[in-house]
Amino acid sequence: MSIRTKILLFMLLLMSAIVGTLSLSLYYTEKNILERAEYTRQQQVILAWTQVCRETPPQLGSSDGAHYFDKFFAAPSILERHCIDKTGKIYLSANPTNLGRQAANVTFRTDYPPNDMGFISEAVLPDHRAVIQVDTPIRVRQNEPVLARLVFSKKELNSKMEQKLREASARIYVVSAIALIVGCIGILFLTAFFSNPIQTLISGVRLIGSGNLEHAIIIPGRTEFSALANEINLMARKLRELDKMKSDFTSGITHDLRSPVTGIKLCASNILDEYKTKSFPKIPEQTLHILEYAERLNRFIDSLLEVAKIESGKSHLRISTANLEDIAARVVDSYRPYAQQKKLQVNLVVEHELADISVDIDKI
């Protein structure tokens, strides 16, 4: 599994968890708000009907307040509304057939109702409907006690609340879906922002590793990815320099090996020619040249071994005092066989005395 896929899955799971948590939080917050709003509305309904009963004298009939209440506060959840006098008879009701009837369970309590909501009780009607009954004792003109009663359908209240919760849930689901879609799109862009530079780095490193040291990894910007690309490009440049040094070293080795070997070959050829011409006095000189070239070849091999010591940090210079004229004479002598083969004469001319220098004679 690629790192892009891992990041994508992790971010999707994280986004889903966040959206789910926020959705649940919004749902319960909306539920509390709806419950408080419904409680406030029911309180307003109870207070409004209580005010109607307070302003209506205990006599059979209707009132303008009752019409006002029906216009602004009537709802399917209100099954009955009564104003009950001190004898327990209904003198104001939404249903005219109830006027003058004796109300059930009438109690004039002397304590004050909690939360201005009246005294709440639950009951079941003969038709098996569950209801909530709210009785609020008040006093009208001449301090006469009356009872304001409202009967609510529990089913209607619950269904109304459930409908509002379903509507709130639908809104929350839509918002959550939009947030999830936008989050997924953002995650795709975010993973692309991270994965594309990584893929560029991988491709570039593979090309450099395959030997294409001229390849440069380009990642614009000033991010960590661009800094890493610059470091890789710097490494590739140093590798190119090392590769060039290796090529130069190989070329130098070829030349340095060929020089003493050619000298040995020429000296041996000269010895053979002189032997054929019976010119024996010159043979010892050529033999000395062969020994010198062999010694040079041996020193060069030692220098190759010295390269390994340099890489491991174990190389040491053997400094000694040497004369520049002697060093130059040794170089000129190394080219004499070539000159003799071409019937040329090579001489070293030193006009002034050269000073001694401190060098490693084997490495110069």
C-alpha positions as CSV (number, residue, x, y, z in Angstrom):
1,M,0.0,0.0,0.0
2,S,1.4,3.3,-1.1
3,I,1.9,6.2,1.3
4,R,-0.7,8.2,-0.7
5,T,-3.3,5.5,-0.1
6,K,-2.5,5.3,3.6
7,I,-2.8,9.1,4.0
8,L,-6.0,9.1,2.0
9,L,-7.6,6.4,4.1
10,F,-6.5,8.0,7.3
11,M,-7.8,11.4,6.3
12,L,-11.1,9.9,5.2
13,L,-11.5,8.0,8.4
14,L,-10.6,11.1,10.4
15,M,-13.0,13.3,8.3
16,S,-15.8,10.7,8.8
17,A,-15.3,10.6,12.5
18,I,-15.3,14.4,12.7
19,V,-18.4,14.8,10.6
20,G,-20.2,12.1,12.5
21,T,-19.3,13.6,15.9
22,L,-20.4,17.1,14.7
23,S,-23.6,15.7,13.3
24,L,-24.5,14.0,16.6
25,S,-23.6,17.1,18.5
26,L,-25.7,19.3,16.1
27,Y,-28.6,16.8,16.4
28,Y,-28.7,16.8,20.2
29,T,-28.2,20.6,20.2
30,E,-31.1,21.0,17.8
31,K,-33.2,18.7,19.9
32,N,-32.6,20.7,23.0
33,I,-33.4,23.9,21.2
34,L,-36.6,22.5,19.9
35,E,-37.6,21.2,23.3
36,R,-36.9,24.6,24.9
37,A,-38.8,26.3,22.1
38,E,-41.8,24.0,22.5
39,Y,-41.7,24.4,26.3
40,T,-41.7,28.2,25.8
41,R,-44.6,28.0,23.4
42,Q,-46.6,25.8,25.7
43,Q,-45.9,28.2,28.5
44,Q,-47.2,31.0,26.4
45,V,-50.3,29.0,25.5
46,I,-51.0,28.3,29.2
47,L,-50.4,31.9,30.2
48,A,-52.6,33.1,27.4
49,W,-55.6,30.9,28.4
50,T,-55.0,31.7,32.0
51,Q,-55.3,35.4,31.1
52,V,-58.5,34.7,29.2
53,C,-60.1,33.0,32.2
54,R,-58.9,35.8,34.5
55,E,-60.6,38.5,32.4
56,T,-63.8,36.5,31.7
57,P,-66.4,36.6,34.6
58,P,-67.8,33.2,35.7
59,Q,-70.9,33.1,33.5
60,L,-72.0,30.9,30.7
61,G,-71.0,32.0,27.2
62,S,-68.0,33.1,25.3
63,S,-65.6,36.1,25.3
64,D,-63.5,38.1,23.0
65,G,-60.4,36.7,24.7
66,A,-61.5,33.2,23.8
67,H,-61.8,34.2,20.2
68,Y,-58.4,35.8,20.3
69,F,-57.0,32.6,21.8
70,D,-58.5,30.4,19.1
71,K,-57.1,32.7,16.4
72,F,-53.5,32.8,17.6
73,F,-53.0,29.8,19.9
74,A,-55.3,27.1,18.6
75,A,-53.3,23.9,17.7
76,P,-54.2,20.2,17.0
77,S,-52.4,19.3,20.3
78,I,-55.0,21.2,22.4
79,L,-57.9,18.9,22.9
80,E,-59.9,20.8,25.5
81,R,-59.8,24.3,27.1
82,H,-62.0,25.1,30.0
83,C,-62.6,27.9,32.5
84,I,-64.0,26.3,35.7
85,D,-65.8,28.2,38.5
86,K,-65.5,27.6,42.2
87,T,-68.3,25.0,42.1
88,G,-66.5,22.9,39.5
89,K,-68.7,23.8,36.6
90,I,-67.4,24.8,33.2
91,Y,-68.4,28.3,32.2
92,L,-66.1,28.9,29.2
93,S,-65.1,26.2,26.7
94,A,-64.1,25.6,23.1
95,N,-67.0,23.1,22.9
96,P,-70.4,24.8,23.7
97,T,-71.9,21.5,24.8
98,N,-69.5,21.4,27.8
99,L,-70.9,24.7,29.2
100,G,-72.5,24.2,32.6
101,R,-71.2,20.6,33.0
102,Q,-69.4,19.5,36.0
103,A,-65.7,19.2,35.3
104,A,-63.8,16.1,36.6
105,N,-61.0,16.1,39.1
106,V,-61.3,19.8,40.0
107,T,-59.0,20.8,42.9
108,F,-58.2,24.4,43.9
109,R,-54.7,24.2,45.3
110,T,-53.4,26.9,47.4
111,D,-49.7,26.5,46.6
112,Y,-48.1,28.3,43.7
113,P,-47.6,26.2,40.5
114,P,-44.0,25.7,39.4
115,N,-42.4,27.5,36.4
116,D,-45.7,29.3,35.6
117,M,-46.9,26.1,33.9
118,G,-49.7,25.2,36.2
119,F,-50.2,21.9,37.9
120,I,-49.4,19.2,35.4
121,S,-50.9,15.7,35.4
122,E,-51.2,12.8,32.9
123,A,-54.3,10.8,32.2
124,V,-55.9,8.5,29.7
125,L,-59.3,9.4,28.2
126,P,-62.1,6.8,27.7
127,D,-61.1,6.5,24.0
128,H,-57.6,5.5,25.2
129,R,-55.9,8.7,24.2
130,A,-53.0,9.7,26.5
131,V,-53.3,13.4,27.6
132,I,-51.5,15.9,29.6
133,Q,-53.8,18.1,31.8
134,V,-52.6,21.5,33.1
135,D,-54.7,23.2,35.8
136,T,-53.8,26.8,36.8
137,P,-55.8,28.3,39.8
138,I,-56.4,32.0,39.4
139,R,-58.6,34.7,41.0
140,V,-60.9,36.9,39.0
141,R,-63.0,39.9,40.0
142,Q,-64.0,40.2,43.6
143,N,-61.3,37.6,44.4
144,E,-63.3,34.7,43.2
145,P,-61.3,31.5,42.5
146,V,-61.5,29.9,39.1
147,L,-59.5,27.2,37.4
148,A,-58.0,27.5,33.9
149,R,-57.6,24.1,32.4
150,L,-55.9,22.9,29.2
151,V,-55.8,19.4,28.0
152,F,-53.0,18.5,25.5
153,S,-52.8,15.4,23.4
154,K,-49.6,13.6,24.2
155,K,-49.5,11.9,20.8
156,E,-49.9,15.2,19.0
157,L,-47.1,16.8,21.1
158,N,-44.8,13.9,20.5
159,S,-45.6,13.7,16.8
160,K,-45.0,17.4,16.4
161,M,-41.7,17.2,18.1
162,E,-40.7,14.1,16.1
163,Q,-41.6,15.9,12.9
164,K,-39.4,18.9,13.8
165,L,-36.6,16.5,14.8
166,R,-36.9,14.7,11.4
167,E,-36.7,18.1,9.6
168,A,-33.7,19.1,11.7
169,S,-32.1,15.7,11.0
170,A,-32.6,16.1,7.3
171,R,-30.9,19.5,7.4
172,I,-28.1,18.1,9.4
173,Y,-27.7,15.1,7.0
174,V,-27.6,17.5,4.0
175,V,-25.0,19.7,5.7
176,S,-23.0,16.7,6.8
177,A,-23.0,15.2,3.3
178,I,-21.9,18.5,1.8
179,A,-19.2,18.8,4.4
180,L,-18.1,15.3,3.8
181,I,-17.9,15.8,0.0
182,V,-16.0,19.1,0.4
183,G,-13.7,17.4,2.9
184,C,-13.1,14.4,0.5
185,I,-12.2,16.8,-2.3
186,G,-9.9,18.7,0.0
187,I,-8.3,15.5,1.1
188,L,-7.7,14.5,-2.5
189,F,-6.0,17.8,-3.2
190,L,-4.0,17.5,0.1
191,T,-2.8,14.0,-0.7
192,A,-1.9,15.1,-4.2
193,F,0.1,18.0,-2.7
194,F,2.1,15.5,-0.7
195,S,2.3,12.5,-3.0
196,N,3.2,14.3,-6.3
197,P,6.5,15.7,-4.9
198,I,7.2,12.3,-3.4
199,Q,6.6,10.6,-6.8
200,T,8.8,13.2,-8.5
201,L,11.6,12.5,-5.9
202,I,11.2,8.7,-6.4
203,S,11.4,9.0,-10.2
204,G,14.4,11.4,-10.1
205,V,16.3,9.2,-7.6
206,R,15.7,6.1,-9.8
207,L,17.0,8.0,-12.9
208,I,20.1,9.1,-10.9
209,G,20.6,5.6,-9.6
210,S,20.4,4.2,-13.1
211,G,23.4,6.3,-14.0
212,N,21.8,9.5,-15.4
213,L,23.8,11.9,-13.2
214,E,22.8,14.9,-15.4
215,H,19.2,14.6,-14.4
216,A,18.0,17.4,-12.0
217,I,14.9,17.0,-9.8
218,I,12.8,20.2,-10.0
219,I,10.2,20.9,-7.3
220,P,9.2,24.5,-7.2
221,G,8.6,26.4,-3.9
222,R,10.3,26.6,-0.6
223,T,8.9,23.5,1.0
224,E,10.8,20.6,2.7
225,F,10.3,18.6,-0.6
226,S,12.1,21.3,-2.6
227,A,14.9,21.4,0.0
228,L,15.2,17.6,-0.3
229,A,15.3,17.8,-4.1
230,N,18.1,20.4,-3.9
231,E,20.1,18.2,-1.6
232,I,19.7,15.2,-4.0
233,N,20.7,17.5,-7.0
234,L,23.8,18.5,-5.0
235,M,24.6,14.9,-4.3
236,A,24.2,14.1,-8.1
237,R,26.5,17.0,-8.9
238,K,29.2,15.7,-6.5
239,L,28.7,12.2,-8.1
240,R,29.3,13.8,-11.5
241,E,32.5,15.3,-10.2
242,L,33.6,12.0,-8.7
243,D,32.8,10.3,-12.0
244,K,34.9,12.9,-13.9
245,M,37.7,12.4,-11.4
246,K,37.5,8.6,-11.9
247,S,37.7,9.1,-15.7
248,D,40.7,11.4,-15.4
249,F,42.3,9.0,-12.9
250,T,41.8,6.1,-15.4
251,S,43.2,8.1,-18.2
252,G,46.2,9.1,-16.0
253,I,46.7,5.5,-15.0
254,T,46.8,4.4,-18.6
255,H,49.3,7.0,-19.5
256,D,51.5,6.4,-16.5
257,L,51.4,2.6,-17.0
258,R,52.2,2.9,-20.7
259,S,55.2,5.2,-20.2
260,P,57.5,2.8,-18.2
261,V,56.2,-0.3,-20.0
262,T,57.1,1.4,-23.4
263,G,60.5,2.4,-22.0
264,I,61.2,-1.2,-20.9
265,K,60.1,-2.5,-24.3
266,L,62.4,0.0,-26.1
267,C,65.3,-0.8,-23.9
268,A,64.9,-4.5,-24.4
269,S,64.7,-3.9,-28.2
270,N,67.9,-1.8,-28.1
271,I,69.7,-4.5,-26.1
272,L,68.6,-7.0,-28.8
273,D,69.8,-4.7,-31.6
274,E,73.1,-4.1,-29.9
275,Y,73.6,-7.8,-29.2
276,K,73.1,-8.5,-32.9
277,T,75.6,-5.8,-33.8
278,K,78.0,-7.1,-31.1
279,S,77.9,-3.6,-29.4
280,F,78.2,-5.1,-25.9
281,P,79.5,-2.0,-24.1
282,K,76.1,-0.2,-24.4
283,I,74.1,-3.1,-23.0
284,P,74.8,-2.3,-19.3
285,E,73.4,1.2,-19.9
286,Q,70.2,-0.1,-21.4
287,T,69.9,-2.7,-18.6
288,L,70.1,0.2,-16.0
289,H,67.3,1.9,-17.9
290,I,65.2,-1.2,-17.7
291,L,65.8,-1.4,-14.0
292,E,64.9,2.3,-13.6
293,Y,61.7,1.8,-15.6
294,A,60.8,-1.3,-13.6
295,E,61.4,0.7,-10.4
296,R,59.1,3.5,-11.7
297,L,56.5,0.9,-12.5
298,N,56.8,-0.5,-9.1
299,R,56.4,2.9,-7.5
300,F,53.4,3.6,-9.6
301,I,51.8,0.4,-8.4
302,D,52.6,1.5,-4.9
303,S,50.9,4.8,-5.6
304,L,47.8,3.0,-6.7
305,L,47.8,1.2,-3.4
306,E,48.3,4.5,-1.8
307,V,45.0,5.7,-3.2
308,A,43.2,3.1,-1.1
309,K,45.1,4.3,1.9
310,I,44.1,7.9,1.1
311,E,40.4,6.8,1.0
312,S,40.7,5.0,4.3
313,G,42.7,7.9,5.9
314,K,45.8,5.9,6.4
315,S,48.1,7.6,3.9
316,H,51.2,9.3,5.2
317,L,53.8,11.5,3.3
318,R,57.5,10.6,3.6
319,I,59.0,14.1,3.4
320,S,62.6,14.3,2.5
321,T,64.9,16.9,1.0
322,A,65.5,16.6,-2.8
323,N,67.2,18.7,-5.5
324,L,65.0,20.0,-8.3
325,E,67.8,19.4,-10.8
326,D,68.0,15.8,-9.9
327,I,64.3,15.4,-10.2
328,A,64.3,17.1,-13.6
329,A,67.3,14.9,-14.7
330,R,65.4,11.8,-13.8
331,V,62.4,12.9,-15.9
332,V,64.7,13.7,-18.9
333,D,66.4,10.3,-18.6
334,S,63.1,8.6,-18.7
335,Y,62.5,10.0,-22.2
336,R,66.0,9.2,-23.6
337,P,65.0,5.8,-25.0
338,Y,62.2,7.4,-27.0
339,A,64.7,10.0,-28.3
340,Q,67.2,7.3,-29.2
341,Q,64.6,5.4,-31.1
342,K,63.9,8.5,-33.2
343,K,67.6,9.3,-33.4
344,L,67.2,12.4,-31.3
345,Q,69.3,13.8,-28.5
346,V,67.7,15.1,-25.2
347,N,69.8,17.2,-22.8
348,L,69.0,18.9,-19.6
349,V,70.2,22.5,-19.4
350,V,70.2,24.3,-16.0
351,E,71.5,27.8,-16.1
352,H,71.3,28.5,-12.4
353,E,71.6,26.4,-9.3
354,L,68.2,25.2,-8.1
355,A,67.3,25.1,-4.5
356,D,66.5,22.0,-2.5
357,I,62.8,21.3,-1.8
358,S,61.0,19.2,0.7
359,V,58.9,16.5,-1.1
360,D,57.8,12.9,-1.0
361,I,60.1,11.7,-3.7
362,D,58.1,8.6,-4.4
363,K,54.9,10.5,-5.1
364,I,56.3,13.3,-7.2
